[in-house]
Every structure is written in structure tokens, then in C-alpha cells.
Amino acid sequence: MEEEAKQASKVIGILDGELKAKGKKFFGGETIGLVDIALSIVTNWMEAIEEVLDIHIFDSRTHPSIAQWKADFVEFVRHNLPPKDGLLRFFRRYHQSKIASVAPSRL
């Protein structure tokens, strides 16, 4: 799991560099576009995944442009985001079901 977290962090670093190079608020410019919507998992979704799996992927100090993008994006769509406690419950149940599906059966 640690290796996957490092790979995801590298991808976020690439996206951070892209935002920084463009000097734009969103990937589509000054308004939210398709790429921004596709990357919405970086918002509160990733926080919930990190908490459930006890991993660290996103660091605002390492990825400052994405951190600012995240703040701007959440401000723009906050009324349409699911509550974090609901996401945590969902991801915990999902994670537990995956663990149970790979556990050896006891007959």
C-alpha cells in the first residue's frame, strides 16, 4: 500500500506542476472544466480514503498549487459534495468488505 501511495503522490506532483506552469485557478482556466471535475477525488474523497486506509498521499506543502486548487474547487462546489462522515462510513464498509473477501474461509 505504501508504494501505491507514493505513486499517487507523484501523479499529484505532476498535476501540481501543470497548474503552477499555467498559472490558472483551475485546469480549464478561470472556470471549472472537465479535468477539474475528473480530479474532484482529490477533494474530501481523498481525505476519507487516507483516513480509512491510514495512508498519506496528499501534502499541501509538497503540492501547493493543488492545495490552492482544492480550496478553490471545494469553495465552488461545496454545496454538492457529500458530507465527509458519510464518505468515511462508505469507505470503511467498502474496505471491510474487501478485507473479508480475501480472508481465508474457515470451514
Sequence and secondary structure as in RCSB ss.txt:
>XXXX:A:sequence
MEEEAKQASKVIGILDGELKAKGKKFFGGETIGLVDIALSIVTNWMEAIEEVLDIHIFDSRTHPSIAQWKADFVE
FVRHNLPPKDGLLRFFRRYHQSKIASVAPSRL
>XXXX:A:secstr
 HHHHHHHHHHHHHHHHHHHHHT SBTTBSS  HHHHHGGGGTHHHHHHHHHHT     TTT HHHHHHHHHHHH
HHGGGS  HHHHHHHHHHHHHHHHHHHS    
